[in-house]
């Protein structure tokens, strides 16, 4: 996405390349991911994991939407950094929720069952030969879906209906 925007801003053609500071971009993403993990430690004291996951998915959806619709490289970069902060929060949130929800003696079997749809999504996206924009749209759709499913889980857990 950043490469395509840089080409547009510099007026370069499809076959010409724009030099981006990939090391700086990567290190910024890693700092944002670490920031998200640290932010989880602070926010987890005030919010339940289920509610925090809804916020993480919703903010991720908005950030990915900005990546799709923005034609400004600065907005795209900031949106991707926000997404990376959400990625940093995602892993501890899910780890906390899985530890509470999934029974210890059935964890391995349940996790293996959830790998089947994940592998299907990965293989399907590879076989579809999606453009970058189509890939971001697909990710945004999955994030919006995850937001609503997480909201349903949070409501269900609040009512203790399992």
PyMOL commands that set and color helices and strands:
alter all, ss='L'
color gray80, all
select helices_A, chain A and resi 2-10+22-43+49-69+73-101+104-128+132-158
alter helices_A, ss='H'
color red, helices_A
deselect
rebuild
show_as cartoon
